[in-house]
Amino acid sequence: MTRHSPGSQQPGHIAVGGEDRWLLVAVAGLLSFVAMLDMNIVNVALADIADGLHVSAATAQWAVLGYQLPVVALLLPVGRWLDGVGMRSALLVATAGFGLCSALAAAAPWASWLIAARLAQGAFGAALFVLMPVLALRSVRPELRGRAMSVPATLGPLGAVTGPAVGGLLLDHLGWCAVFLVKIPFCLLALVVAWRAMPRDGGLRMPDRRSAADVLLVGSGMAALLLALTLAPGSPGWLVLALAAVPPLWWWLRGPGGRPVAGALRATGLIRAHTAVLALAAGFAAMHYVVALHLQRDDGVSATTTGLTVLAFPLGMGLAGPLGGRLADWCGTRPLAVIGAALTAAGLLLLLPLGRDWSPVDVAWRLVLAGVGMGLNGGPTQALVMGAAPPDRTATVGSSVQLARSLGFTLGPALATAAWGLAGGDSGVTAGLALAAVAACIAVPLLALHGRRSAPVPENTTDAAPAAHRP
């Protein structure tokens, strides 16, 4: 990536005249936290939702899937669309829509209303996931990207991890509606700040026919894949769904909608970095699933103690995240990303010698080490990826890395369950943790090796992504 002086800015940058807008970086972090919080906070309320709306547990599960499916399915098409619209308008609409859907979900008198509200909220959530790293990137000068990107990169995963704990407290004291209402004040605060602080830019435009086709192809393929991963532990039908996801995704990738996305990733040499993001997310999710299940089910540890133990990971991550961003601005994004991934892998590897006799303290300090690694890795990796994106393809690249992370969070528990089941008995826990550690270890060389740049994929439209300089 070409070095910029403090006064030079790429197209679309909000930081003007050398003035960094850290208030907008804070908005990016706040909305990242809220969007990721929504991924897990509803899980703890499913039983109460089923009782309150008089539906089965399977129907209540769609309060979660109704949000997750459109988030994952729409990330890539939304990223392509957002590259051609005004960021301020898109952020205001996405934030307002997200908050409104939260209110509609809380007021749901029956299940179909709730599911419809959650599906719409997932669509707005997909836009927020793409906009947040782009907002942080464009709000500061290039030499401050590391610490800016560490804000949403740290607060987003913290929202995912703390979701169940926050949801449990709200459920015990205020009922299931509160798990939807809690996000509205954050959305209102973000709206006020964005309205006042963001300069006016281009407005929104309706997606064209090709965008609608992209949504249909990518949406159906990713929805089938996500459902397959969700069903993998308990139903043999997951393989059929996984195979059904291939044709639409392949068709999209070879068509005019997918070629610019693939071209942008190849031109910037960041396919390895995307794979590393997926591997780290899968390793973290697999570890979280195995540790929580084993402590409660096999070791008889209380739910409160289990929750406090697994919170050691986000504690380490929250402490190290800001430090990782500052160090990345000083010594470079790639070295910090590699060091962080290595520390995460070390923390997960140290869980393996514990065998079956765990104590919460023994687990907690290892999770703190792994969390510190993730904190050091998150911001630098995000800055590495987004900083290498072509100026007119930042939302496209941002959507692809968010998709990689989301797939990793879903893939990790599914693979851990499969490994646990295949190993069986006392070896199941070790097998699940070994899988998590291997995934984290894979990320280290992927980040250490520089991806090879290539020319963007040629096509007959103006969407071909230009080659970018390596950071």
C-alpha positions as a Markdown table, in Angstrom:
| # | Residue | x | y | z |
|---|---|---|---|---|
| 1 | Met | 0.0 | 0.0 | 0.0 |
| 2 | Thr | 1.4 | 3.4 | -1.0 |
| 3 | Arg | 2.3 | 5.6 | 2.0 |
| 4 | His | 0.1 | 8.7 | 2.3 |
| 5 | Ser | 1.0 | 11.9 | 4.0 |
| 6 | Pro | -1.4 | 13.1 | 6.6 |
| 7 | Gly | -3.1 | 15.5 | 4.2 |
| 8 | Ser | -3.6 | 12.9 | 1.4 |
| 9 | Gln | -6.8 | 11.0 | 1.4 |
| 10 | Gln | -8.3 | 8.2 | -0.7 |
| 11 | Pro | -11.6 | 8.7 | -2.3 |
| 12 | Gly | -14.5 | 8.6 | 0.1 |
| 13 | His | -12.4 | 9.4 | 3.2 |
| 14 | Ile | -14.2 | 11.2 | 6.0 |
| 15 | Ala | -11.0 | 12.4 | 7.7 |
| 16 | Val | -10.3 | 15.7 | 5.9 |
| 17 | Gly | -7.6 | 18.3 | 6.3 |
| 18 | Gly | -5.6 | 15.9 | 8.5 |
| 19 | Glu | -8.4 | 15.8 | 11.1 |
| 20 | Asp | -9.2 | 12.4 | 12.4 |
| 21 | Arg | -12.8 | 11.7 | 13.4 |
| 22 | Trp | -12.5 | 9.3 | 16.4 |
| 23 | Leu | -16.1 | 9.8 | 17.3 |
| 24 | Leu | -17.1 | 8.0 | 14.1 |
| 25 | Val | -14.6 | 5.3 | 14.9 |
| 26 | Ala | -16.4 | 4.9 | 18.3 |
| 27 | Val | -19.7 | 4.7 | 16.3 |
| 28 | Ala | -18.2 | 1.9 | 14.3 |
| 29 | Gly | -17.2 | 0.0 | 17.4 |
| 30 | Leu | -20.6 | 0.6 | 19.1 |
| 31 | Leu | -22.6 | -0.7 | 16.1 |
| 32 | Ser | -20.2 | -3.7 | 15.7 |
| 33 | Phe | -20.8 | -4.6 | 19.3 |
| 34 | Val | -24.6 | -4.3 | 18.9 |
| 35 | Ala | -24.7 | -6.3 | 15.6 |
| 36 | Met | -22.6 | -9.1 | 17.1 |
| 37 | Leu | -24.4 | -9.0 | 20.4 |
| 38 | Asp | -27.6 | -9.9 | 18.4 |
| 39 | Met | -26.0 | -13.0 | 17.1 |
| 40 | Asn | -26.0 | -14.7 | 20.6 |
| 41 | Ile | -28.2 | -12.7 | 23.0 |
| 42 | Val | -31.5 | -14.2 | 21.8 |
| 43 | Asn | -30.3 | -17.8 | 22.3 |
| 44 | Val | -30.9 | -17.8 | 26.0 |
| 45 | Ala | -34.5 | -16.5 | 25.6 |
| 46 | Leu | -35.7 | -19.2 | 23.1 |
| 47 | Ala | -37.6 | -21.2 | 25.8 |
| 48 | Asp | -39.3 | -18.1 | 27.1 |
| 49 | Ile | -40.2 | -17.0 | 23.5 |
| 50 | Ala | -41.7 | -20.4 | 22.8 |
| 51 | Asp | -43.8 | -20.2 | 26.0 |
| 52 | Gly | -44.8 | -16.6 | 25.5 |
| 53 | Leu | -45.9 | -17.0 | 21.9 |
| 54 | His | -47.2 | -20.6 | 22.4 |
| 55 | Val | -45.0 | -22.2 | 19.7 |
| 56 | Ser | -42.7 | -25.1 | 19.6 |
| 57 | Ala | -39.0 | -24.9 | 20.4 |
| 58 | Ala | -38.2 | -25.5 | 16.7 |
| 59 | Thr | -40.3 | -22.5 | 15.7 |
| 60 | Ala | -38.7 | -20.3 | 18.3 |
| 61 | Gln | -35.3 | -21.2 | 17.0 |
| 62 | Trp | -36.1 | -19.1 | 13.9 |
| 63 | Ala | -35.8 | -16.0 | 16.2 |
| 64 | Val | -32.1 | -16.7 | 15.9 |
| 65 | Leu | -31.9 | -18.2 | 12.4 |
| 66 | Gly | -34.1 | -15.4 | 11.1 |
| 67 | Tyr | -31.3 | -13.0 | 11.9 |
| 68 | Gln | -28.3 | -15.1 | 11.1 |
| 69 | Leu | -29.4 | -16.3 | 7.7 |
| 70 | Pro | -29.8 | -12.9 | 6.0 |
| 71 | Val | -26.7 | -11.5 | 7.7 |
| 72 | Val | -24.5 | -14.3 | 6.2 |
| 73 | Ala | -26.4 | -14.6 | 2.9 |
| 74 | Leu | -26.5 | -10.9 | 2.1 |
| 75 | Leu | -23.0 | -9.8 | 3.0 |
| 76 | Leu | -21.4 | -10.1 | -0.4 |
| 77 | Pro | -24.2 | -8.6 | -2.4 |
| 78 | Val | -24.6 | -5.8 | 0.1 |
| 79 | Gly | -20.9 | -5.1 | 0.0 |
| 80 | Arg | -21.0 | -4.7 | -3.8 |
| 81 | Trp | -24.0 | -2.4 | -3.6 |
| 82 | Leu | -22.5 | -0.3 | -0.8 |
| 83 | Asp | -19.5 | 0.5 | -2.9 |
| 84 | Gly | -21.7 | 2.6 | -5.1 |
| 85 | Val | -23.8 | 4.6 | -2.6 |
| 86 | Gly | -23.2 | 7.3 | 0.0 |
| 87 | Met | -21.9 | 6.0 | 3.3 |
| 88 | Arg | -23.8 | 8.5 | 5.5 |
| 89 | Ser | -27.1 | 7.7 | 3.9 |
| 90 | Ala | -26.4 | 3.9 | 4.1 |
| 91 | Leu | -25.3 | 4.1 | 7.7 |
| 92 | Leu | -28.4 | 6.1 | 8.8 |
| 93 | Val | -30.8 | 3.9 | 7.0 |
| 94 | Ala | -29.2 | 0.6 | 8.2 |
| 95 | Thr | -29.0 | 1.8 | 11.9 |
| 96 | Ala | -32.6 | 3.1 | 11.9 |
| 97 | Gly | -33.9 | 0.0 | 10.3 |
| 98 | Phe | -32.0 | -2.2 | 12.7 |
| 99 | Gly | -33.4 | -0.4 | 15.7 |
| 100 | Leu | -36.9 | -0.3 | 14.3 |
| 101 | Cys | -36.8 | -4.1 | 13.7 |
| 102 | Ser | -35.7 | -4.6 | 17.3 |
| 103 | Ala | -38.8 | -2.7 | 18.5 |
| 104 | Leu | -41.0 | -4.7 | 16.2 |
| 105 | Ala | -39.5 | -8.0 | 17.4 |
| 106 | Ala | -40.1 | -7.0 | 21.0 |
| 107 | Ala | -43.7 | -6.1 | 20.3 |
| 108 | Ala | -44.4 | -9.4 | 18.3 |
| 109 | Pro | -47.9 | -10.8 | 19.2 |
| 110 | Trp | -47.2 | -14.0 | 17.3 |
| 111 | Ala | -44.3 | -16.0 | 15.9 |
| 112 | Ser | -44.7 | -15.1 | 12.2 |
| 113 | Trp | -44.4 | -11.4 | 13.2 |
| 114 | Leu | -41.3 | -12.1 | 15.2 |
| 115 | Ile | -39.6 | -14.1 | 12.4 |
| 116 | Ala | -40.5 | -11.4 | 9.8 |
| 117 | Ala | -39.0 | -8.7 | 12.0 |
| 118 | Arg | -35.8 | -10.8 | 12.6 |
| 119 | Leu | -35.4 | -11.5 | 8.8 |
| 120 | Ala | -35.6 | -7.8 | 8.1 |
| 121 | Gln | -33.2 | -7.0 | 11.0 |
| 122 | Gly | -30.7 | -9.5 | 9.5 |
| 123 | Ala | -30.8 | -7.6 | 6.2 |
| 124 | Phe | -30.0 | -4.3 | 8.0 |
| 125 | Gly | -27.5 | -6.1 | 10.1 |
| 126 | Ala | -25.6 | -7.3 | 7.0 |
| 127 | Ala | -25.3 | -3.6 | 5.9 |
| 128 | Leu | -23.9 | -2.7 | 9.4 |
| 129 | Phe | -21.4 | -5.5 | 9.3 |
| 130 | Val | -20.0 | -4.2 | 6.0 |
| 131 | Leu | -20.1 | -0.5 | 6.9 |
| 132 | Met | -18.4 | -0.7 | 10.2 |
| 133 | Pro | -14.8 | -1.5 | 9.1 |
| 134 | Val | -15.2 | 0.9 | 6.1 |
| 135 | Leu | -16.3 | 3.7 | 8.5 |
| 136 | Ala | -13.3 | 3.1 | 10.8 |
| 137 | Leu | -10.9 | 2.9 | 7.8 |
| 138 | Arg | -12.1 | 6.2 | 6.3 |
| 139 | Ser | -12.4 | 8.2 | 9.5 |
| 140 | Val | -8.6 | 8.4 | 10.2 |
| 141 | Arg | -5.4 | 9.0 | 8.3 |
| 142 | Pro | -3.7 | 5.9 | 6.9 |
| 143 | Glu | -0.9 | 5.9 | 9.5 |
| 144 | Leu | -3.6 | 5.5 | 12.3 |
| 145 | Arg | -5.5 | 2.6 | 10.7 |
| 146 | Gly | -4.3 | 0.0 | 13.1 |
| 147 | Arg | -5.7 | 1.6 | 16.3 |
| 148 | Ala | -8.9 | 2.7 | 14.4 |
| 149 | Met | -9.6 | -0.8 | 13.1 |
| 150 | Ser | -8.9 | -2.4 | 16.5 |
| 151 | Val | -12.0 | -0.7 | 17.8 |
| 152 | Pro | -14.7 | -2.5 | 15.8 |
| 153 | Ala | -12.4 | -5.6 | 15.5 |
| 154 | Thr | -12.3 | -5.9 | 19.3 |
| 155 | Leu | -15.8 | -4.7 | 20.3 |
| 156 | Gly | -17.6 | -6.9 | 17.7 |
| 157 | Pro | -16.3 | -10.3 | 19.0 |
| 158 | Leu | -16.8 | -9.0 | 22.6 |
| 159 | Gly | -20.5 | -8.4 | 21.8 |
| 160 | Ala | -20.8 | -12.0 | 20.5 |
| 161 | Val | -19.1 | -13.5 | 23.6 |
| 162 | Thr | -21.0 | -11.4 | 26.2 |
| 163 | Gly | -24.4 | -11.9 | 24.5 |
| 164 | Pro | -25.5 | -14.9 | 26.5 |
| 165 | Ala | -24.5 | -13.3 | 29.8 |
| 166 | Val | -26.3 | -10.0 | 29.0 |
| 167 | Gly | -29.3 | -11.9 | 27.7 |
| 168 | Gly | -29.5 | -14.0 | 30.9 |
| 169 | Leu | -29.6 | -11.0 | 33.1 |
| 170 | Leu | -32.3 | -9.3 | 31.0 |
| 171 | Leu | -34.3 | -12.5 | 30.8 |
| 172 | Asp | -34.3 | -13.0 | 34.6 |
| 173 | His | -35.3 | -9.5 | 35.5 |
| 174 | Leu | -37.3 | -8.1 | 32.5 |
| 175 | Gly | -38.5 | -10.9 | 30.3 |
| 176 | Trp | -37.7 | -12.0 | 26.7 |
| 177 | Cys | -38.8 | -8.7 | 25.1 |
| 178 | Ala | -35.9 | -7.0 | 26.8 |
| 179 | Val | -33.3 | -8.9 | 24.8 |
| 180 | Phe | -34.6 | -7.1 | 21.7 |
| 181 | Leu | -35.2 | -3.7 | 23.3 |
| 182 | Val | -31.7 | -3.4 | 24.8 |
| 183 | Lys | -30.2 | -2.5 | 21.5 |
| 184 | Ile | -32.4 | 0.4 | 20.7 |
| 185 | Pro | -30.7 | 3.0 | 22.9 |
| 186 | Phe | -27.3 | 2.2 | 21.2 |
| 187 | Cys | -28.9 | 2.6 | 17.8 |
| 188 | Leu | -30.4 | 6.0 | 18.7 |
| 189 | Leu | -27.0 | 7.2 | 20.1 |
| 190 | Ala | -25.3 | 6.1 | 16.9 |
| 191 | Leu | -27.9 | 7.8 | 14.8 |
| 192 | Val | -27.5 | 11.1 | 16.5 |
| 193 | Val | -23.7 | 11.0 | 16.3 |
| 194 | Ala | -23.6 | 9.9 | 12.7 |
| 195 | Trp | -26.2 | 12.5 | 11.7 |
| 196 | Arg | -24.2 | 15.3 | 13.2 |
| 197 | Ala | -20.6 | 14.2 | 12.5 |
| 198 | Met | -20.7 | 12.6 | 9.1 |
| 199 | Pro | -20.4 | 14.9 | 6.1 |
| 200 | Arg | -23.2 | 14.7 | 3.5 |
| 201 | Asp | -22.3 | 12.5 | 0.5 |
| 202 | Gly | -24.1 | 10.7 | -2.3 |
| 203 | Gly | -27.5 | 9.3 | -1.6 |
| 204 | Leu | -28.9 | 5.7 | -1.9 |
| 205 | Arg | -29.9 | 4.0 | -5.1 |
| 206 | Met | -32.0 | 1.0 | -5.6 |
| 207 | Pro | -30.2 | -2.2 | -6.5 |
| 208 | Asp | -30.3 | -3.0 | -10.2 |
| 209 | Arg | -31.4 | -6.3 | -11.7 |
| 210 | Arg | -27.9 | -7.8 | -11.5 |
| 211 | Ser | -27.8 | -7.0 | -7.8 |
| 212 | Ala | -31.1 | -8.7 | -7.3 |
| 213 | Ala | -29.7 | -11.8 | -9.2 |
| 214 | Asp | -26.7 | -11.7 | -6.9 |
| 215 | Val | -28.9 | -11.7 | -3.8 |
| 216 | Leu | -30.9 | -14.6 | -5.1 |
| 217 | Leu | -27.8 | -16.7 | -6.0 |
| 218 | Val | -25.6 | -15.9 | -3.0 |
| 219 | Gly | -28.5 | -15.7 | -0.6 |
| 220 | Ser | -29.8 | -19.2 | -1.5 |
| 221 | Gly | -26.3 | -20.7 | -1.5 |
| 222 | Met | -25.2 | -19.2 | 1.7 |
| 223 | Ala | -28.5 | -19.9 | 3.4 |
| 224 | Ala | -28.3 | -23.6 | 2.4 |
| 225 | Leu | -24.7 | -23.7 | 3.7 |
| 226 | Leu | -25.5 | -22.1 | 7.0 |
| 227 | Leu | -28.4 | -24.4 | 7.6 |
| 228 | Ala | -26.2 | -27.4 | 6.7 |
| 229 | Leu | -23.6 | -26.3 | 9.3 |
| 230 | Thr | -26.4 | -25.7 | 11.9 |
| 231 | Leu | -28.0 | -29.1 | 11.3 |
| 232 | Ala | -24.7 | -31.0 | 11.0 |
| 233 | Pro | -24.6 | -32.3 | 14.6 |
| 234 | Gly | -28.1 | -33.7 | 14.7 |
| 235 | Ser | -29.3 | -34.5 | 11.2 |
| 236 | Pro | -27.9 | -36.5 | 8.2 |
| 237 | Gly | -29.8 | -34.1 | 5.9 |
| 238 | Trp | -27.0 | -31.5 | 6.3 |
| 239 | Leu | -24.9 | -33.1 | 3.6 |
| 240 | Val | -27.8 | -32.7 | 1.1 |
| 241 | Leu | -28.1 | -29.0 | 2.0 |
| 242 | Ala | -24.3 | -28.5 | 1.7 |
| 243 | Leu | -24.3 | -30.0 | -1.8 |
| 244 | Ala | -27.3 | -27.8 | -2.7 |
| 245 | Ala | -25.3 | -24.7 | -1.8 |
| 246 | Val | -22.7 | -25.4 | -4.5 |
| 247 | Pro | -24.5 | -24.7 | -7.8 |
| 248 | Pro | -25.8 | -21.2 | -7.0 |
| 249 | Leu | -22.6 | -20.1 | -5.4 |
| 250 | Trp | -20.6 | -21.4 | -8.4 |
| 251 | Trp | -22.9 | -19.8 | -10.8 |
| 252 | Trp | -22.5 | -16.4 | -9.0 |
| 253 | Leu | -18.7 | -16.7 | -8.8 |
| 254 | Arg | -18.4 | -17.3 | -12.5 |
| 255 | Gly | -20.9 | -14.5 | -13.4 |
| 256 | Pro | -20.7 | -10.7 | -13.6 |
| 257 | Gly | -21.5 | -10.3 | -9.9 |
| 258 | Gly | -18.8 | -12.7 | -8.5 |
| 259 | Arg | -15.9 | -11.9 | -10.8 |
| 260 | Pro | -15.2 | -8.5 | -9.4 |
| 261 | Val | -15.2 | -9.9 | -5.9 |
| 262 | Ala | -12.8 | -12.7 | -6.8 |
| 263 | Gly | -10.7 | -10.2 | -8.8 |
| 264 | Ala | -10.4 | -7.8 | -5.9 |
| 265 | Leu | -9.2 | -10.5 | -3.6 |
| 266 | Arg | -6.7 | -11.9 | -6.0 |
| 267 | Ala | -5.4 | -8.5 | -7.0 |
| 268 | Thr | -4.7 | -7.6 | -3.4 |
| 269 | Gly | -3.2 | -11.0 | -2.6 |
| 270 | Leu | -5.4 | -11.4 | 0.5 |
| 271 | Ile | -7.0 | -14.7 | 0.0 |
| 272 | Arg | -4.6 | -16.2 | 2.6 |
| 273 | Ala | -5.6 | -13.5 | 5.1 |
| 274 | His | -9.3 | -14.3 | 4.6 |
| 275 | Thr | -8.6 | -18.0 | 5.2 |
| 276 | Ala | -6.7 | -17.1 | 8.3 |
| 277 | Val | -9.7 | -15.0 | 9.6 |
| 278 | Leu | -12.0 | -18.0 | 9.0 |
| 279 | Ala | -9.6 | -20.4 | 10.7 |
| 280 | Leu | -9.2 | -18.2 | 13.8 |
| 281 | Ala | -12.9 | -17.7 | 14.1 |
| 282 | Ala | -13.5 | -21.4 | 13.7 |
| 283 | Gly | -10.9 | -22.2 | 16.4 |
| 284 | Phe | -12.3 | -19.7 | 18.8 |
| 285 | Ala | -15.9 | -20.9 | 18.3 |
| 286 | Ala | -14.9 | -24.6 | 18.6 |
| 287 | Met | -13.0 | -24.0 | 21.8 |
| 288 | His | -15.8 | -21.9 | 23.3 |
| 289 | Tyr | -18.3 | -24.7 | 22.5 |
| 290 | Val | -16.2 | -27.6 | 23.9 |
| 291 | Val | -15.0 | -25.8 | 27.1 |
| 292 | Ala | -18.5 | -24.6 | 28.1 |
| 293 | Leu | -20.1 | -28.0 | 27.4 |
| 294 | His | -17.4 | -30.0 | 29.2 |
| 295 | Leu | -17.3 | -27.8 | 32.3 |
| 296 | Gln | -21.1 | -28.0 | 32.8 |
| 297 | Arg | -22.0 | -31.5 | 31.5 |
| 298 | Asp | -18.9 | -33.6 | 32.4 |
| 299 | Asp | -17.2 | -31.7 | 35.3 |
| 300 | Gly | -20.5 | -30.6 | 37.0 |
| 301 | Val | -19.4 | -26.9 | 37.2 |
| 302 | Ser | -22.3 | -24.5 | 37.8 |
| 303 | Ala | -23.5 | -22.3 | 34.9 |
| 304 | Thr | -22.3 | -19.2 | 36.7 |
| 305 | Thr | -18.8 | -20.5 | 37.2 |
| 306 | Thr | -18.7 | -21.7 | 33.6 |
| 307 | Gly | -19.8 | -18.3 | 32.4 |
| 308 | Leu | -17.1 | -16.5 | 34.5 |
| 309 | Thr | -14.5 | -19.0 | 33.2 |
| 310 | Val | -15.2 | -18.5 | 29.5 |
| 311 | Leu | -15.4 | -14.7 | 30.1 |
| 312 | Ala | -11.6 | -14.9 | 30.6 |
| 313 | Phe | -11.2 | -15.0 | 26.8 |
| 314 | Pro | -13.0 | -11.7 | 26.1 |
| 315 | Leu | -11.2 | -10.2 | 29.1 |
| 316 | Gly | -7.8 | -10.9 | 27.5 |
| 317 | Met | -9.1 | -9.8 | 24.2 |
| 318 | Gly | -10.5 | -6.5 | 25.5 |
| 319 | Leu | -7.3 | -5.6 | 27.3 |
| 320 | Ala | -5.0 | -6.4 | 24.3 |
| 321 | Gly | -7.2 | -5.0 | 21.5 |
| 322 | Pro | -6.3 | -1.3 | 21.9 |
| 323 | Leu | -2.6 | -2.2 | 22.4 |
| 324 | Gly | -2.6 | -4.3 | 19.3 |
| 325 | Gly | -3.8 | -1.4 | 17.2 |
| 326 | Arg | -1.2 | 1.0 | 18.6 |
| 327 | Leu | 1.6 | -1.4 | 18.1 |
| 328 | Ala | 0.5 | -2.1 | 14.5 |
| 329 | Asp | 0.7 | 1.6 | 13.7 |
| 330 | Trp | 4.2 | 1.5 | 15.0 |
| 331 | Cys | 5.7 | -1.7 | 13.7 |
| 332 | Gly | 3.4 | -2.8 | 10.9 |
| 333 | Thr | 0.1 | -4.7 | 10.7 |
| 334 | Arg | 1.4 | -8.1 | 9.5 |
| 335 | Pro | 3.9 | -8.8 | 12.3 |
| 336 | Leu | 1.3 | -8.0 | 15.0 |
| 337 | Ala | -1.3 | -10.1 | 13.2 |
| 338 | Val | 1.1 | -13.1 | 13.2 |
| 339 | Ile | 2.1 | -12.6 | 16.8 |
| 340 | Gly | -1.5 | -12.4 | 17.9 |
| 341 | Ala | -2.5 | -15.6 | 15.9 |
| 342 | Ala | 0.5 | -17.4 | 17.5 |
| 343 | Leu | -0.5 | -16.5 | 21.0 |
| 344 | Thr | -4.1 | -17.6 | 20.4 |
| 345 | Ala | -2.8 | -20.9 | 19.0 |
| 346 | Ala | -0.5 | -21.3 | 22.1 |
| 347 | Gly | -3.4 | -20.7 | 24.5 |
| 348 | Leu | -5.5 | -23.3 | 22.8 |
| 349 | Leu | -2.7 | -25.8 | 22.6 |
| 350 | Leu | -2.1 | -25.5 | 26.3 |
| 351 | Leu | -5.6 | -26.7 | 26.9 |
| 352 | Leu | -4.8 | -30.1 | 25.5 |
| 353 | Pro | -2.5 | -31.4 | 28.4 |
| 354 | Leu | -5.4 | -30.8 | 30.9 |
| 355 | Gly | -7.0 | -34.1 | 29.9 |
| 356 | Arg | -10.4 | -34.5 | 31.6 |
| 357 | Asp | -9.7 | -33.1 | 35.1 |
| 358 | Trp | -10.2 | -29.4 | 34.7 |
| 359 | Ser | -10.3 | -26.7 | 37.2 |
| 360 | Pro | -11.8 | -23.3 | 36.2 |
| 361 | Val | -8.6 | -21.5 | 37.2 |
| 362 | Asp | -6.5 | -23.9 | 35.0 |
| 363 | Val | -8.8 | -23.2 | 32.0 |
| 364 | Ala | -9.1 | -19.4 | 32.7 |
| 365 | Trp | -5.5 | -18.4 | 32.4 |
| 366 | Arg | -5.1 | -20.3 | 29.2 |
| 367 | Leu | -8.2 | -18.6 | 27.8 |
| 368 | Val | -6.7 | -15.2 | 28.9 |
| 369 | Leu | -3.6 | -16.0 | 26.8 |
| 370 | Ala | -5.7 | -17.0 | 23.8 |
| 371 | Gly | -7.8 | -13.9 | 24.2 |
| 372 | Val | -4.8 | -11.6 | 24.4 |
| 373 | Gly | -3.7 | -13.2 | 21.1 |
| 374 | Met | -7.1 | -12.5 | 19.5 |
| 375 | Gly | -7.0 | -8.9 | 20.7 |
| 376 | Leu | -3.5 | -8.4 | 19.2 |
| 377 | Asn | -4.6 | -10.0 | 16.0 |
| 378 | Gly | -8.1 | -8.5 | 15.3 |
| 379 | Gly | -7.3 | -4.9 | 14.6 |
| 380 | Pro | -4.0 | -5.5 | 12.7 |
| 381 | Thr | -5.6 | -8.2 | 10.5 |
| 382 | Gln | -8.6 | -6.0 | 9.7 |
| 383 | Ala | -6.3 | -3.1 | 8.9 |
| 384 | Leu | -4.1 | -5.3 | 6.7 |
| 385 | Val | -7.1 | -6.5 | 4.7 |
| 386 | Met | -9.0 | -3.2 | 4.4 |
| 387 | Gly | -5.8 | -1.2 | 3.8 |
| 388 | Ala | -5.0 | -3.3 | 0.8 |
| 389 | Ala | -8.5 | -3.0 | -0.7 |
| 390 | Pro | -8.8 | -0.9 | -3.9 |
| 391 | Pro | -10.3 | 2.5 | -3.0 |
| 392 | Asp | -13.5 | 1.8 | -4.9 |
| 393 | Arg | -13.9 | -1.7 | -3.5 |
| 394 | Thr | -13.5 | -1.2 | 0.3 |
| 395 | Ala | -17.1 | -2.4 | 1.0 |
| 396 | Thr | -16.7 | -5.4 | -1.2 |
| 397 | Val | -13.5 | -6.5 | 0.6 |
| 398 | Gly | -15.0 | -5.7 | 3.9 |
| 399 | Ser | -18.0 | -7.9 | 3.2 |
| 400 | Ser | -15.8 | -10.8 | 2.2 |
| 401 | Val | -13.7 | -10.7 | 5.4 |
| 402 | Gln | -16.9 | -10.4 | 7.5 |
| 403 | Leu | -18.3 | -13.4 | 5.6 |
| 404 | Ala | -15.1 | -15.4 | 6.4 |
| 405 | Arg | -15.4 | -14.6 | 10.1 |
| 406 | Ser | -19.1 | -15.4 | 10.2 |
| 407 | Leu | -18.6 | -18.8 | 8.5 |
| 408 | Gly | -15.8 | -19.5 | 10.9 |
| 409 | Phe | -18.1 | -18.9 | 13.9 |
| 410 | Thr | -20.6 | -21.3 | 12.5 |
| 411 | Leu | -18.2 | -23.9 | 11.2 |
| 412 | Gly | -16.2 | -24.2 | 14.5 |
| 413 | Pro | -19.0 | -25.8 | 16.7 |
| 414 | Ala | -20.1 | -28.1 | 13.9 |
| 415 | Leu | -16.6 | -29.4 | 13.3 |
| 416 | Ala | -16.0 | -29.7 | 17.1 |
| 417 | Thr | -19.2 | -31.7 | 17.5 |
| 418 | Ala | -18.2 | -34.0 | 14.7 |
| 419 | Ala | -14.7 | -34.5 | 16.1 |
| 420 | Trp | -16.1 | -35.2 | 19.6 |
| 421 | Gly | -18.5 | -37.7 | 18.2 |
| 422 | Leu | -15.9 | -39.5 | 16.1 |
| 423 | Ala | -13.4 | -39.8 | 19.0 |
| 424 | Gly | -16.1 | -40.7 | 21.5 |
| 425 | Gly | -15.9 | -41.3 | 25.2 |
| 426 | Asp | -13.1 | -39.6 | 27.2 |
| 427 | Ser | -11.2 | -38.7 | 24.0 |
| 428 | Gly | -14.0 | -36.5 | 22.6 |
| 429 | Val | -13.1 | -33.4 | 24.5 |
| 430 | Thr | -9.4 | -33.7 | 23.6 |
| 431 | Ala | -10.4 | -34.2 | 19.9 |
| 432 | Gly | -12.6 | -31.1 | 19.9 |
| 433 | Leu | -9.9 | -28.9 | 21.5 |
| 434 | Ala | -7.3 | -30.4 | 19.2 |
| 435 | Leu | -9.4 | -29.3 | 16.2 |
| 436 | Ala | -9.7 | -25.8 | 17.7 |
| 437 | Ala | -5.9 | -25.6 | 18.2 |
| 438 | Val | -5.1 | -26.9 | 14.7 |
| 439 | Ala | -7.4 | -24.3 | 13.2 |
| 440 | Ala | -5.6 | -21.5 | 15.1 |
| 441 | Cys | -2.2 | -22.9 | 14.2 |
| 442 | Ile | -3.1 | -22.9 | 10.5 |
| 443 | Ala | -3.8 | -19.1 | 10.6 |
| 444 | Val | -0.2 | -18.3 | 11.7 |
| 445 | Pro | 1.6 | -19.3 | 8.4 |
| 446 | Leu | -1.3 | -18.0 | 6.4 |
| 447 | Leu | -0.8 | -14.5 | 7.8 |
| 448 | Ala | 3.0 | -14.7 | 7.8 |
| 449 | Leu | 3.2 | -15.4 | 4.1 |
| 450 | His | 2.6 | -12.6 | 1.7 |
| 451 | Gly | -0.1 | -13.3 | -0.8 |
| 452 | Arg | 0.8 | -13.1 | -4.4 |
| 453 | Arg | -0.8 | -10.3 | -6.3 |
| 454 | Ser | -2.3 | -10.8 | -9.7 |
| 455 | Ala | -4.2 | -8.7 | -12.2 |
| 456 | Pro | -7.9 | -8.3 | -11.6 |
| 457 | Val | -10.2 | -10.6 | -13.5 |
| 458 | Pro | -11.1 | -8.9 | -16.8 |
| 459 | Glu | -14.7 | -8.4 | -17.6 |
| 460 | Asn | -16.8 | -6.3 | -20.0 |
| 461 | Thr | -18.1 | -3.9 | -17.3 |
| 462 | Thr | -16.5 | -1.1 | -15.3 |
| 463 | Asp | -16.6 | -3.3 | -12.2 |
| 464 | Ala | -13.2 | -4.8 | -12.6 |
| 465 | Ala | -11.3 | -4.1 | -9.4 |
| 466 | Pro | -8.0 | -2.3 | -9.9 |
| 467 | Ala | -4.9 | -3.8 | -8.5 |
| 468 | Ala | -3.8 | -2.4 | -5.2 |
| 469 | His | -0.4 | -1.9 | -3.7 |
| 470 | Arg | 0.6 | -4.3 | -1.0 |
| 471 | Pro | 0.6 | -2.9 | 2.6 |
